[in-house]
Amino acid sequence: MKKTKGFFWFLLPSILLLAFAVAIPFFSGLNIAFTDWDGISKEYSYIGLQNFVQIFKDKNILTSIKVTLLFAIGYTLLNNILSLLIAILLKQKFKGNGIIKTIFFVPMALSAVLAAFVWGFIDRNIFSEFFGSSMLGSPKTVIMGIIIISLWCGIGSNIMVYLAGLTNIPGDYYEAAAIDGATGWAAFKNITLPLLGPSFTMCITLTLTSALREFGVTMSATSGGPARSSEMISIFIYKNLFSYQKAGYGQAVALLFMIILMALGIGLTRFFRSKEVEM
């Protein structure tokens, strides 16, 4: 009993921090979602489900949904394909292996604001010079530009997960496959991919859910422009909360978006878990 109390006192600071940073803001926002609060005045009125009904009538939100899905799908595919290929490369022992790892892992320590600033400079002074136009300044290329910045910042985490997954696959499997004549693509398809199931579950689920709520890089690089062509759902929520004085509506969108993300995350995890192969 005394040991249990001791554990509780060690946990108490974390519990209080969680309550202050997560629980209290969540329930405050839950309340605001059912009001007409403008985010500034001290008074507001309860309007029931009007904010949620307005979501399905708002044509502007459709643009944000389209942009968010385009970015999330593109980023998730490229991130996982590239990180897996790089992990396979880094698993091989060769001169300069450690330097290459550092090149991919260092950007993870940089903030989204700094990354957007660095790539904004590259876009304005190098990309524009060679191609005659800014990637981040054109509605046709801005999503690809944000994907490139996000890959530079975040690909390192998936590389580490895939590298750990590849390292955990016993070499005996490949030796047995070689004896049976299965090498190269056949070994990769029948051994590597199935046994990387847990890595795929983690990387694809986390990458997709984080991409759907992308905010920092896009806000710092384009603020949703040009002409709302990079306005993610997160930026749409931010602008309603702080720019358009429609805090109640913005909070309703945020609440619904959170529920969708939770359902998507749980669904993806269950799907990939069912496909995993036991070693």
SULJOFEN-V193101 format. One record per residue. N is the residue number from 1. RES is the residue in one letter. PHI is phi as a letter, one per 30 degrees, with the letter a starting at -180 (* if undefined). BURIAL is 1 if it has 24 or more other ideal C-beta (glycine too) atoms within 12 Angstrom, else 0. D_LAST is the distance of its C-alpha to the last C-alpha in whole Angstrom. Layout:
N/RES/PHI/BURIAL/D_LAST, N/RES/PHI/BURIAL/D_LAST
This chain:
1/M/*/0/40, 2/K/d/0/41, 3/K/d/0/38, 4/T/d/0/37, 5/K/d/0/40, 6/G/d/0/39, 7/F/d/0/36, 8/F/d/0/38, 9/W/d/0/40, 10/F/d/0/38, 11/L/d/0/36, 12/L/e/0/39, 13/P/e/0/40, 14/S/d/0/37, 15/I/d/0/37, 16/L/d/0/41, 17/L/d/0/40, 18/L/d/0/37, 19/A/d/0/40, 20/F/d/0/42, 21/A/c/0/40, 22/V/b/0/38, 23/A/d/0/40, 24/I/d/0/43, 25/P/d/0/43, 26/F/d/0/41, 27/F/d/0/43, 28/S/d/0/46, 29/G/d/1/45, 30/L/d/0/44, 31/N/d/0/48, 32/I/d/1/49, 33/A/d/1/47, 34/F/c/1/50, 35/T/b/1/53, 36/D/c/1/55, 37/W/e/1/55, 38/D/c/0/55, 39/G/i/1/54, 40/I/b/0/57, 41/S/d/0/60, 42/K/d/0/59, 43/E/c/0/60, 44/Y/a/0/58, 45/S/b/0/58, 46/Y/d/0/55, 47/I/b/0/55, 48/G/i/0/52, 49/L/c/0/50, 50/Q/e/0/52, 51/N/d/1/50, 52/F/d/1/47, 53/V/d/0/49, 54/Q/d/1/50, 55/I/e/1/47, 56/F/d/0/47, 57/K/c/0/50, 58/D/d/1/49, 59/K/d/0/49, 60/N/d/1/48, 61/I/d/1/45, 62/L/d/0/44, 63/T/d/0/44, 64/S/d/1/42, 65/I/d/1/39, 66/K/d/0/40, 67/V/d/1/39, 68/T/d/1/37, 69/L/d/0/34, 70/L/d/1/35, 71/F/d/1/34, 72/A/d/1/31, 73/I/d/0/30, 74/G/d/1/31, 75/Y/d/1/30, 76/T/d/1/26, 77/L/d/0/26, 78/L/d/1/27, 79/N/d/1/26, 80/N/d/1/22, 81/I/d/0/23, 82/L/d/1/25, 83/S/d/1/22, 84/L/d/1/19, 85/L/d/0/22, 86/I/d/1/23, 87/A/d/1/20, 88/I/d/0/19, 89/L/d/0/23, 90/L/d/1/23, 91/K/d/1/19, 92/Q/d/0/22, 93/K/c/0/24, 94/F/a/0/28, 95/K/d/0/31, 96/G/j/0/32, 97/N/e/0/28, 98/G/d/0/29, 99/I/d/0/32, 100/I/d/0/30, 101/K/e/0/27, 102/T/d/0/30, 103/I/e/0/32, 104/F/d/1/29, 105/F/d/1/29, 106/V/e/0/32, 107/P/e/1/33, 108/M/d/0/31, 109/A/d/0/34, 110/L/d/0/36, 111/S/d/0/38, 112/A/d/1/38, 113/V/d/0/42, 114/L/d/0/42, 115/A/d/1/39, 116/A/d/1/41, 117/F/d/0/45, 118/V/d/1/43, 119/W/d/1/42, 120/G/d/1/45, 121/F/d/0/47, 122/I/d/0/45, 123/D/d/1/46, 124/R/d/0/50, 125/N/c/0/50, 126/I/c/0/48, 127/F/d/1/47, 128/S/d/0/50, 129/E/d/0/52, 130/F/d/0/50, 131/F/c/0/49, 132/G/i/0/52, 133/S/a/0/51, 134/S/d/1/49, 135/M/d/1/45, 136/L/d/1/45, 137/G/c/1/49, 138/S/c/0/48, 139/P/e/1/47, 140/K/d/0/45, 141/T/c/1/43, 142/V/d/1/43, 143/I/d/1/39, 144/M/d/1/38, 145/G/d/1/40, 146/I/d/1/38, 147/I/d/1/34, 148/I/d/1/35, 149/I/d/1/36, 150/S/d/1/33, 151/L/d/1/31, 152/W/d/1/33, 153/C/d/1/32, 154/G/c/1/29, 155/I/d/1/26, 156/G/d/1/26, 157/S/d/1/24, 158/N/d/1/21, 159/I/d/1/21, 160/M/d/1/20, 161/V/d/1/17, 162/Y/d/1/16, 163/L/d/1/17, 164/A/d/0/15, 165/G/d/1/12, 166/L/d/1/12, 167/T/d/0/13, 168/N/d/0/10, 169/I/d/1/8, 170/P/d/0/9, 171/G/d/0/12, 172/D/e/0/12, 173/Y/d/0/10, 174/Y/d/0/13, 175/E/d/0/15, 176/A/d/0/14, 177/A/d/1/15, 178/A/d/0/18, 179/I/d/0/19, 180/D/d/0/19, 181/G/j/0/21, 182/A/c/0/19, 183/T/b/0/19, 184/G/h/0/20, 185/W/d/0/20, 186/A/d/0/18, 187/A/d/1/15, 188/F/d/0/15, 189/K/d/0/15, 190/N/c/0/13, 191/I/c/1/10, 192/T/d/1/11, 193/L/e/0/12, 194/P/d/0/10, 195/L/d/1/7, 196/L/c/1/10, 197/G/e/1/10, 198/P/e/1/11, 199/S/d/1/13, 200/F/d/1/15, 201/T/e/1/16, 202/M/d/1/17, 203/C/d/1/19, 204/I/d/1/20, 205/T/d/1/21, 206/L/d/1/23, 207/T/d/1/25, 208/L/d/1/26, 209/T/d/1/28, 210/S/d/1/29, 211/A/d/1/31, 212/L/d/1/32, 213/R/c/1/34, 214/E/e/1/35, 215/F/b/1/38, 216/G/e/1/39, 217/V/d/1/39, 218/T/d/1/40, 219/M/d/1/43, 220/S/d/1/44, 221/A/d/1/44, 222/T/b/1/46, 223/S/h/1/46, 224/G/j/1/45, 225/G/c/1/48, 226/P/d/0/49, 227/A/h/0/51, 228/R/i/1/48, 229/S/d/1/45, 230/S/b/1/43, 231/E/d/1/43, 232/M/d/1/40, 233/I/e/1/40, 234/S/d/1/40, 235/I/d/1/43, 236/F/e/1/45, 237/I/d/1/44, 238/Y/e/1/45, 239/K/d/1/48, 240/N/d/1/49, 241/L/d/1/49, 242/F/c/0/51, 243/S/c/0/53, 244/Y/c/0/54, 245/Q/h/0/55, 246/K/b/1/53, 247/A/d/1/50, 248/G/d/1/50, 249/Y/d/1/49, 250/G/d/1/47, 251/Q/d/1/45, 252/A/d/1/45, 253/V/d/1/43, 254/A/d/1/41, 255/L/d/1/40, 256/L/d/1/39, 257/F/d/1/37, 258/M/d/1/35, 259/I/d/0/34, 260/I/d/0/33, 261/L/d/1/31, 262/M/d/0/29, 263/A/d/0/29, 264/L/d/1/27, 265/G/d/1/25, 266/I/d/0/24, 267/G/d/0/24, 268/L/d/1/21, 269/T/d/1/19, 270/R/d/0/19, 271/F/d/0/19, 272/F/d/1/16, 273/R/d/0/14, 274/S/d/0/14, 275/K/c/0/13, 276/E/d/0/10, 277/V/c/0/6, 278/E/d/0/4, 279/M/d/0/0
